[in-house]
Amino acid sequence: MNKNHICIIIGLVLIGATLGTQPTNIDPVHAAETYAEQLAEAVLHNSSCLISATYEETTTGGTSQSAILSSKGTLHPTDGSTFILLSTGNAGANIVSTNNINPGDERGTWFRNDQYQRYHTDQASLTLQLQVPPYMHYLYYDIQFLTSEYPDYVGSQYNDKVTITIQPEGQSPITDIIDVNGGDFVLNSNDIPGTGFDIFAIDRNTYNPTHPNDVDWVTTSPSSYGADGGSTALVGREQPVEPGTNLSFTITIRDTGDNQFDSAAYLDNLRFTGYARTSLISRKTVTDQNGDYAEPGDVLTYSITISNIGNADQNNNPGYEFIDILPQYLDLDPTSLSSTSGTLSYNTSANQIQWDGDLPAESSVAISFECAINQSAPNGHIISNQGTVYWDTDEDDINDATELTDDPNIDDGIDTDNDLETDDDDPTEITVTSFDTPDSVTETFSEDTARQAASQLYNTVEWFTTTSHTGEGNFHVVDSYHYSTTKSFKTKLRAVCGDHYWIYNPTNLKATINSWQIWFSIGNSSEESDLYLTFQDATNGTITRLNLTYHDVGTSQPTTYLPSLSILSTEGYQHIASSHPGGYLHTGWYQLTLELYNTYQLNVTLREAGAGITYNNTISLSRPFHSLEAIKWHSTKDPIICPMIFWDEHTIGLSPTEG
């Protein structure tokens, strides 16, 4: 039997003369704004996105069709401590029967004059005005639809429904509908205890369970075949939105066909998700195709990588996405322009490289080009090159931000882009080397830092470096003792100190070494000690070796050990004698010179301060002296009192290499 006919039969006396007439229209009653905001805050993950809220329902009281709950049977919050129910009856009722009676008539609660009004339906609606946060691309919510229309009126005109409408400003609305006829019911009264929709049909005379059929008398006492309510599963829905825009979110539940048989909508965990933003970084390096130092005429290859490390796309917006203005002394080869995507071009009048294109999320573009160093580039000139990336921070298709290219090998300590970091905005630099090879270069140690390693430049080119050591011994610059300049290099090495090095880079000066000269100061000792200086080539092969060994000569108590100096030749060690008895070295300053005589022969000269030249001889070598690249320093002894030796005014002679 049709349920409206049943209503007529049961309520004939109550209906009276109003039956079949259309009652006066009843306007929805608006709740106070503060209550609407309470409903909003109960379901919003972050209420800071709320602009305003309005709520309206059928009841004259204005709020009975909604409820803020912390739990209701199987219903629990999915975010925070509360959720809301909107209902066509009394929200949160313990049983959706007439006047909340258990057992009672399943017609539930009505608000349009009386329960038999076919022309008006009960409804409740909550509207939230929201601002989409930056970089958020989806609006998410949890929803569940419960109804007492199930299972009796599935497929009928009594198609109660809940409607979610998302209305972005200036765009078409997005609508999500869940209704009785949609076929989404996977739960019945047995599955939803305590919700108020856990109702079971009974015979109104015997109170025995009966099959649901049209209008029933219902109770919350479970039965295996009398389930007279149903629910969808709790589901999450997500709709696309535009970051930074405003929208309205409206949830409406309403009766359809009549105002009987209550339905309810659960809502919670309303939040913006899909955090995605464009984030661009750019790295730029330079390589000299000719190797070594950059000289006029060398070809430089510039490599730029622009990466979108964000999860939102960078579109090809108006204007160029990358511009690189070439600095002075660079001559571009236009045929070398290359990019893995987009369009790369050269603007002759502006002297700039420019790239146009898009960068999808988590993707990169590689750009490269070649330039020759102009012949007029002066020695020591720094060619500094830095490009600029133009990108869109808020996805409005306008490039509103810039990112400077960064050389990952440099941190100049300057925060050029004002982001409180100094290692992400460094220009790519290369120094021009343009000079004739000098006859000699000198390390006086006066420009080095005490107790640290030494290094020396010639016209910005480094030709000499050392290791350093403190602790069991010393191998570093000092300012406490020196020859003619303000500092010297101190060695005080035991075997436990290991190997230490002086390193030469004559190729940086476009030369080979043809002489090696140094002043050194040495004194007596009280026990056995030694020091070896092994002259090595690029393969660590031994060219020659100096040996300073302390011998007990039984004089000058308690420092009876005197040093002797010798050099390794193809015939073994050759003693380099001083002016003192036995050729031993006494306390004082000496100058040692090793000078190339020919490829495999070396002139050795010792000069003593105040005494002149005391030794001059030619020795033979098994390896060419001009291949010198390093000196290894080490000792084989571990004396308690270790002798100190100071080295100063170090000069190497140079022979230009061909080309």
C-alpha positions in Angstrom: 0.0 0.0 0.0 1.2 3.5 -0.8 2.5 5.2 2.4 0.6 8.4 1.7 -2.6 6.4 1.5 -1.7 4.9 4.8 -1.2 8.3 6.2 -4.7 9.3 5.1 -6.3 6.3 6.7 -4.5 6.7 10.0 -4.7 10.4 10.2 -8.1 11.1 8.6 -9.6 12.7 11.6 -6.5 14.8 12.2 -6.3 16.0 8.7 -9.9 17.1 8.5 -10.6 19.8 6.0 -6.9 20.4 5.1 -6.6 17.1 3.2 -5.8 17.7 -0.5 -5.2 21.4 0.0 -1.9 23.1 -0.3 -0.9 24.7 3.0 0.5 28.2 3.4 4.3 28.4 2.5 6.6 28.3 5.5 9.9 30.1 5.1 13.0 28.5 6.6 14.1 29.9 9.9 17.7 31.2 10.0 19.9 30.3 13.0 22.1 32.8 14.7 25.4 33.3 12.9 27.4 32.2 15.9 25.6 28.8 15.9 26.4 28.4 12.3 30.0 29.1 13.1 29.9 26.5 15.8 28.7 23.9 13.3 31.5 25.0 11.0 34.2 24.7 13.6 33.0 21.3 14.6 33.8 19.9 11.2 36.6 22.1 9.9 40.1 20.7 10.2 41.4 24.3 10.2 38.9 27.0 10.9 41.2 29.8 9.8 39.9 29.3 6.3 36.4 30.1 7.3 35.0 33.5 6.1 31.4 33.1 7.3 28.7 30.5 7.9 24.9 30.4 7.7 22.5 27.7 8.8 18.8 27.3 8.1 16.3 24.6 8.7 12.5 24.0 8.7 11.9 24.1 12.5 10.7 27.3 14.1 13.4 26.7 16.9 16.0 27.0 14.2 18.5 24.4 15.5 16.8 21.1 16.3 17.6 19.6 12.9 21.3 19.8 13.5 23.6 18.6 16.3 27.3 18.8 17.3 28.3 15.4 18.7 31.3 13.7 20.0 29.9 10.2 19.3 26.6 8.6 18.5 26.6 4.8 18.4 28.9 3.7 15.6 29.4 7.3 14.5 32.6 8.9 15.7 34.7 11.9 14.7 37.2 11.3 11.9 39.1 14.5 12.8 39.2 16.3 16.1 36.7 15.6 18.8 33.4 16.5 17.1 31.2 15.9 14.0 27.8 17.2 13.0 24.5 15.6 12.0 22.0 17.3 9.9 18.6 15.7 9.8 15.1 15.9 8.4 13.9 15.1 11.9 15.4 15.8 15.3 19.2 15.4 14.8 20.7 12.9 17.2 17.4 11.4 18.3 17.9 8.1 20.0 15.2 6.5 17.8 13.9 8.0 14.6 10.2 7.3 15.4 7.3 9.6 16.0 8.1 11.7 19.1 11.2 9.6 19.7 9.0 6.8 21.2 10.5 3.3 21.5 8.6 1.4 20.2 6.9 3.9 18.0 5.7 4.8 14.5 8.6 5.0 12.1 7.2 8.1 10.5 9.6 10.1 12.6 9.5 13.8 13.3 7.8 16.3 11.0 7.9 20.1 10.8 5.6 21.2 8.0 2.3 21.6 9.9 1.9 17.8 10.3 3.3 14.5 8.9 0.8 14.2 6.1 1.8 17.3 4.1 2.8 16.0 0.7 3.6 19.4 -0.7 6.3 20.5 1.7 9.4 18.7 2.9 11.7 19.0 5.8 15.2 20.1 5.2 18.3 21.5 6.8 21.2 23.4 5.2 24.6 24.6 6.3 26.6 27.0 4.0 30.3 27.8 4.7 32.1 30.6 2.9 35.7 29.4 2.7 39.0 30.7 1.4 41.2 28.2 -0.2 44.7 28.4 1.3 47.7 28.8 -0.9 49.0 25.7 -2.7 45.9 23.6 -1.7 44.2 22.0 -4.7 41.4 19.8 -3.2 38.5 20.1 -0.7 38.0 16.9 1.2 35.2 15.8 3.6 33.9 12.6 5.2 30.2 12.0 4.7 27.7 9.3 5.6 23.9 9.1 4.8 21.5 7.3 7.1 17.8 6.9 6.5 14.6 5.2 7.7 13.3 5.2 4.1 15.5 2.1 3.6 14.5 -0.6 2.7 10.8 0.1 2.2 11.0 2.9 -0.3 14.2 2.3 -2.3 13.2 3.0 -5.9 10.2 5.1 -5.0 9.4 8.8 -5.1 10.4 9.1 -1.5 14.0 9.6 -2.5 15.4 11.5 0.5 18.8 12.9 -0.3 21.8 14.8 1.0 23.4 17.3 -1.5 26.9 18.8 -1.3 27.4 21.8 -3.5 30.8 23.5 -3.9 30.5 26.8 -5.6 33.8 28.5 -6.6 33.7 32.2 -7.3 33.0 32.8 -11.0 32.8 29.1 -11.9 30.2 26.4 -12.3 29.2 24.5 -9.1 30.3 21.0 -8.3 27.5 18.9 -6.9 27.7 15.6 -5.0 24.4 13.8 -4.3 23.7 10.7 -2.1 20.1 9.6 -2.0 17.8 6.7 -1.2 17.6 5.4 -4.7 21.4 5.7 -5.4 22.1 2.1 -4.4 24.9 3.0 -2.0 23.4 1.3 1.1 25.8 -1.3 2.5 24.7 -1.1 6.1 21.4 -1.9 7.7 20.0 -1.4 11.2 22.1 -4.3 12.6 25.3 -2.5 11.5 24.6 0.9 13.0 23.6 0.4 16.7 23.1 3.5 18.7 22.7 5.9 15.8 18.9 6.2 16.1 18.6 4.4 12.7 19.0 1.0 14.3 15.3 0.4 14.1 13.5 -2.9 13.5 9.9 -3.5 12.3 7.5 -5.1 14.8 3.9 -6.0 14.8 2.1 -3.1 16.6 -0.2 -5.6 18.3 2.1 -8.4 19.3 5.4 -6.5 19.3 6.9 -9.5 17.5 9.5 -8.9 14.7 8.1 -8.6 11.2 9.4 -7.8 7.8 9.8 -4.1 6.9 6.8 -3.2 4.7 5.6 0.3 4.2 4.8 2.1 7.5 5.8 0.0 10.5 5.9 0.1 14.2 9.6 0.0 15.1 11.9 -0.7 18.1 15.6 -0.7 18.7 15.5 -4.3 19.7 17.5 -6.2 17.0 16.0 -8.9 14.9 17.4 -10.9 12.1 14.8 -10.0 9.5 13.2 -6.8 10.7 16.0 -4.3 9.9 14.1 -1.1 8.9 16.9 1.5 8.5 20.0 1.7 6.5 23.2 3.6 5.8 25.9 4.2 3.3 29.4 3.5 4.4 31.4 6.4 5.8 33.2 7.7 2.7 35.7 10.4 1.9 35.0 12.7 -1.0 37.4 15.1 -2.7 36.8 17.9 -5.2 39.3 20.0 -7.1 39.6 23.7 -6.1 41.8 26.6 -7.0 44.4 27.8 -4.5 43.9 31.3 -3.1 40.3 31.6 -4.3 37.0 31.8 -2.4 34.2 29.3 -2.5 31.0 28.2 -0.8 30.4 24.8 0.6 26.8 23.8 1.2 25.4 20.6 2.7 21.6 20.2 2.5 19.5 17.2 3.6 15.9 17.1 2.6 12.8 14.9 2.4 11.5 14.1 -1.0 7.9 13.1 -1.8 6.7 13.9 1.7 7.9 15.0 5.1 7.9 11.6 6.7 10.6 9.0 7.5 13.7 10.8 8.8 17.1 10.8 7.2 20.4 12.2 8.5 23.8 13.2 7.1 27.0 12.8 9.0 29.8 15.4 8.2 33.3 15.8 9.5 37.0 16.3 8.6 36.3 19.1 6.1 39.7 20.2 5.0 41.8 21.5 2.1 44.3 18.9 0.9 46.4 18.2 -2.1 49.2 20.6 -1.0 51.0 21.3 -4.2 53.2 24.3 -5.0 55.7 25.2 -7.6 59.2 25.5 -6.3 62.1 26.2 -8.6 65.8 26.0 -8.1 68.6 26.5 -10.6 72.2 25.3 -10.7 74.9 26.6 -13.0 78.4 25.4 -13.5 81.2 26.2 -16.0 83.8 24.0 -17.5 86.9 25.0 -19.4 87.2 22.6 -22.3 90.9 23.3 -22.6 91.5 22.3 -19.0 93.8 23.8 -16.3 93.3 27.6 -16.0 91.0 29.7 -18.1 93.1 31.6 -20.7 92.0 33.9 -23.5 90.8 31.8 -26.4 89.7 28.9 -24.2 86.2 27.6 -24.8 83.9 27.5 -21.7 80.8 25.3 -21.5 78.0 26.7 -19.2 75.6 24.1 -17.9 72.3 25.2 -16.3 69.7 23.0 -14.7 66.3 24.5 -13.8 64.3 22.1 -11.6 60.8 22.3 -10.4 61.1 20.5 -7.1 57.5 21.2 -6.2 54.4 19.1 -6.9 52.5 21.8 -8.9 53.3 22.6 -12.6 55.1 25.8 -13.7 53.3 26.8 -16.9 54.7 28.5 -19.9 53.5 32.0 -18.9 53.9 35.3 -20.7 57.5 36.4 -20.9 60.6 34.2 -20.6 61.1 31.7 -17.8 64.9 32.1 -17.9 67.3 35.0 -18.9 71.1 34.9 -18.8 72.9 38.2 -19.7 76.4 37.3 -20.9 79.2 39.3 -19.1 82.1 41.0 -20.7 84.8 39.0 -22.5 82.5 36.1 -23.4 81.9 35.4 -27.1 78.9 33.1 -27.6 78.9 30.3 -30.2 75.2 30.5 -31.2 75.3 27.0 -32.7 76.0 25.6 -29.2 72.7 26.5 -27.7 70.9 23.4 -26.3 68.0 22.7 -24.1 66.1 19.5 -23.3 62.7 21.1 -23.5 61.1 24.5 -24.4 62.7 27.0 -26.7 66.2 28.4 -26.2 67.4 31.5 -28.1 69.9 34.3 -28.1 68.9 37.9 -28.2 71.8 39.7 -30.0 70.8 43.2 -29.1 70.4 42.4 -25.4 73.4 39.9 -25.4 71.3 37.4 -23.5 70.4 33.8 -23.5 66.6 33.3 -23.0 64.5 30.2 -22.5 60.7 29.9 -22.8 58.8 26.8 -21.7 56.9 25.0 -19.0 58.2 22.8 -16.1 55.9 20.1 -14.9 56.0 19.2 -11.3 59.1 17.3 -10.3 60.9 17.8 -13.6 63.9 19.7 -14.9 65.3 21.3 -18.0 69.0 21.2 -18.9 70.4 24.1 -20.8 73.9 24.5 -22.1 75.9 26.9 -24.3 79.5 27.6 -25.2 81.5 30.8 -25.1 85.1 31.6 -25.9 87.1 33.9 -23.7 87.9 37.0 -25.6 91.6 37.6 -26.3 91.4 41.0 -24.7 90.4 39.6 -21.3 93.1 40.8 -18.8 94.9 38.5 -16.3 93.0 38.0 -13.1 89.7 39.2 -14.4 86.8 37.3 -12.9 84.1 36.4 -15.4 81.0 36.3 -13.2 77.9 34.9 -14.8 74.4 34.5 -13.2 71.1 33.8 -14.8 67.6 34.6 -13.5 64.6 32.2 -13.5 61.1 33.7 -13.6 58.3 31.7 -12.1 54.8 31.7 -10.8 54.3 31.2 -7.0 50.5 31.2 -6.8 49.4 29.4 -10.0 47.7 32.5 -11.6 49.8 32.1 -14.8 51.8 35.2 -14.1 55.5 34.9 -13.3 55.7 36.9 -10.0 59.0 35.6 -8.5 62.6 35.2 -9.5 65.3 32.7 -8.6 69.0 33.3 -9.3 71.2 30.5 -10.6 73.6 29.1 -8.1 77.0 27.6 -8.4 76.8 24.6 -6.1 80.6 24.6 -5.7 80.7 28.1 -4.1 79.3 29.8 -1.0 80.3 33.4 -1.0 78.6 34.1 2.3 76.4 36.8 0.7 72.6 36.5 0.8 71.9 38.0 -2.6 68.3 36.9 -2.8 67.4 37.9 0.8 66.2 34.4 1.8 68.4 34.2 4.9 70.7 31.7 3.1 74.0 32.3 1.4 74.7 29.0 -0.4 71.8 29.1 -2.9 72.5 32.3 -4.9 76.2 32.2 -5.8 77.2 33.4 -9.3 79.3 31.1 -11.5 82.8 32.6 -11.7 86.0 31.8 -13.5 89.3 33.7 -13.3 91.2 34.6 -16.5 94.8 33.6 -16.5 96.9 35.6 -18.9 100.6 36.1 -18.2 104.0 35.0 -19.4 105.8 32.4 -17.3 108.1 34.0 -14.8 111.7 33.0 -14.4 111.1 32.1 -10.7 108.5 32.4 -8.0 109.2 32.7 -4.2 107.3 31.6 -1.1 108.4 33.7 1.9 105.6 32.4 4.2 105.0 36.0 5.3 101.4 36.0 3.8 100.5 32.7 5.4 98.8 32.1 8.7 100.8 30.9 11.7 100.2 27.3 12.8 98.5 26.5 9.5 99.5 25.1 6.1 101.2 27.4 3.6 100.2 28.3 0.1 101.4 30.7 -2.5 99.9 32.4 -5.6 101.4 34.0 -8.6 99.0 36.4 -10.5 96.0 34.6 -8.8 97.4 31.2 -9.8 98.3 28.8 -7.0 101.7 27.1 -7.5 102.5 25.9 -4.0 100.6 24.3 -1.1 101.5 22.2 2.0 99.9 19.9 4.5 100.0 20.8 8.1 100.4 19.0 11.5 100.3 19.8 15.2 100.3 17.4 18.1 103.2 14.9 18.3 105.2 17.3 16.1 105.0 20.4 14.0 104.6 20.9 10.3 103.2 24.4 9.7 103.9 28.1 9.4 105.3 30.0 12.4 105.9 33.7 13.2 108.3 33.1 16.1 111.5 32.6 14.1 112.5 33.5 10.5 115.3 34.5 8.2 114.6 37.8 6.4 110.8 37.9 6.3 108.3 37.9 9.1 107.4 34.2 9.1 108.9 30.8 8.3 107.9 27.1 8.1 108.7 24.9 11.0 109.3 21.1 10.9 109.6 19.0 14.1 108.7 15.5 12.9 108.9 12.2 14.6 108.1 8.8 13.0 104.7 8.8 14.7 103.7 12.0 12.8 103.6 10.1 9.5 104.2 11.6 6.0 103.7 15.3 5.2 104.0 17.2 1.9 105.0 20.3 0.0 103.1 20.2 -3.3 104.1 22.1 -6.4 101.9 23.0 -9.4 104.3 24.3 -12.1 101.8 23.4 -14.8 99.6 26.2 -13.5 102.4 28.6 -14.5 102.8 26.8 -17.8 106.3 25.7 -16.7 108.5 23.0 -15.3 110.9 23.4 -12.3 114.6 23.9 -13.2 115.8 24.8 -9.7 114.9 24.5 -6.0 116.3 26.9 -3.4 115.7 27.4 0.3 117.2 28.9 3.5 117.0 26.8 6.6 118.1 27.0 10.2 119.2 24.0 12.2 120.9 23.2 15.6 122.3 20.4 17.7 120.3 17.8 19.5 120.6 15.5 22.6 119.6 12.2 20.9 119.3 10.4 17.6 117.0 12.0 15.1 116.6 12.2 11.4 114.5 13.9 8.7 114.0 12.8 5.1 112.9 15.0 2.2 111.9 12.8 -0.8 111.6 14.7 -4.1 108.8 13.0 -6.1 107.3 13.2 -9.6 103.6 12.8 -10.6 103.8 9.0 -10.1 105.3 9.4 -6.6 108.6 8.1 -8.0 111.7 9.3 -6.2 113.8 11.9 -8.1 116.2 12.5 -5.2 116.2 12.6 -1.4 117.7 14.9 1.2 118.7 13.3 4.5 119.4 15.2 7.7 120.8 12.7 10.3 122.0 13.6 13.8 125.3 11.9 14.9 126.8 11.6 18.4 130.2 13.3 18.1 130.8 13.5 21.9 131.2 17.3 22.1 129.1 20.2 23.3 127.4 18.4 26.2 124.6 17.8 26.6 123.7 18.4 22.9 126.4 16.2 21.5 124.4 15.2 18.4 125.2 17.2 15.3 123.3 17.1 12.0 124.8 16.1 8.7 123.2 16.7 5.3 123.4 14.4 2.3 121.6 14.0 -1.0 120.7 10.8 -2.9 122.3 10.3 -6.4 122.5 7.3 -8.6 125.8 6.4 -6.7 124.2 6.6 -3.3 124.1 9.4 -0.7 126.5 12.3 -1.2 127.6 14.3 1.9 126.9 18.0 1.6 129.6 19.5 3.9 129.5 22.8 5.8 132.5 24.8 6.9 132.6 23.2 10.3 134.7 20.2 11.3 133.5 17.0 9.8 131.2 19.0 7.6 128.5 18.9 10.3 125.9 21.6 10.4 126.1 23.9 13.4 123.5 26.3 14.7 122.8 28.9 12.0 121.2 29.7 8.7 122.1 27.8 5.5 121.0 28.1 1.8 120.6 25.0 -0.2 120.3 25.2 -4.0 119.4 22.3 -6.4 119.8 23.4 -10.0 119.1 21.4 -13.1 122.3 20.8 -15.0 120.7 18.6 -17.6 117.8 16.2 -17.6 119.4 13.7 -15.3 122.1 15.8 -13.6 121.8 18.3 -10.8 124.1 21.0 -9.4 124.0 21.0 -5.6 125.2 24.1 -3.7 125.3 24.8 0.1 125.8 28.4 1.2 126.5 29.2 4.9 125.5 32.6 6.3 128.7 34.5 7.0 130.9 31.8 5.3 129.7 31.8 1.7 129.6 28.6 -0.5 130.9 25.5 1.4 129.8 22.8 -1.1 129.2 22.7 -4.8 129.0 19.5 -6.8 127.1 17.8 -9.6 125.2 14.6 -9.0 123.4 12.2 -11.3 119.7 11.2 -11.1 117.6 8.3 -12.3 114.6 10.5 -12.9 114.5 14.0 -14.5 114.5 16.8 -11.9 112.1 19.0 -14.0 109.3 16.4 -13.3 109.3 17.5 -9.6 105.7 17.9 -8.2 106.0 17.2 -4.5 108.3 16.7 -1.5 107.4 14.0 1.1 108.7 14.8 4.6 109.1 12.0 7.2 111.3 10.7 10.0 112.2 7.2 11.1 112.9 8.1 14.8 110.8 9.0 17.8 113.1 11.1 20.0 111.9 12.5 23.3 113.5 15.8 22.5 112.8 16.4 18.8 115.0 18.9 16.9 113.3 21.9 15.2 114.2 23.1 11.8 113.0 26.3 10.2 112.7 26.9 6.5 112.4 30.3 4.7 112.7 32.2 1.5 111.8 29.3 -0.8 112.4 29.9 -4.5 111.8 27.7 -7.5 113.2 28.4 -11.0 110.9 27.8 -14.0 111.3 26.8 -17.6 108.3 27.7 -19.9 106.6 24.6 -21.4 106.0 24.6 -25.1 102.8 26.3 -26.3 
